[in-house]
Amino acid sequence: MSISKSKGHVSLVGRSAAQRVIRAARRQFLAHGFRSVSMDDLAAELGMSKKTLYVSFPSKAALIEAVLKDKFREVEADLEQLAKEQAADVDMALHQFLSCLQRHTAEIQPAFVRDIGRETPELFQLIEQRRRELIRRYFGGLFEDGKKAGVIRSDMSTHLIIEILLGAVQTIMNPPKLIELGLTVEKGYSAVIHLILEGALVPKEKAVS
C-alpha cells in the first residue's frame, strides 16, 4: 500500500512539474517565439536543471506541442463555458464568442507565428485541425440558434457559412500570409470573423420587422 501511495505521489509531483514547465514555456514562446528561448533559459527561470526539464519533455519540439495543446484546452474550456451560459440574445452570444477568441489570440505574438511557420510546419497542421474542430463545434451551434431567432440569414445553410468561415481563416490565418499582411493573430481573427458575421447577420431593420 505504501508503495502504491509513493508511486501516486511521484506521479502527481511529475504532473505538477510538467505543468510548471508548460506555463513558463507558454509565456516565453508565445511572446518571444521559441527560436530565441532555449531550454537553458527555461530551466534557469524555473530554478531547475536542464536534466530535470528533459525528464518531463524529451525535446523542445515536444514542449512546443504541449504548449499548443495546453492553449487549445484553455480556449475550448472557455468556449464550453460560454456555450453553457449562452445568452438569450444570439447576437450578443456571437460577440461573446468573438471576444473570447480575441482574448486568447492576443497572447500569440508575431515572433511565435514566424517560428511556427518556418520551423515546425507539422505543428501548424495541429493548429489548423484543432481550430477547425472548435469553429465547427461552437460557431455551428450559434449560427443554428441565430437562424431560429431570426438574426442569421436563412437563405444560407449553416454548413455553408461555417465552410466560408473556415476557408477565410485557413487563407488568412497562416504564418506567411499574416506576415505578408502585417497582421497579428488577434487582428487577423478579428477581421475575418467580423466580416463573416456581418455577411451572415440579418440587417437590423429586417430582424426587427
Summary of the structure (lengths in Angstrom):
residues: 209
radius of gyration: 20.5
end to end distance: 70.6
largest distance: 71.3
contacts: 591
relative contact order: 0.10
helix: 81%
strand: 1%
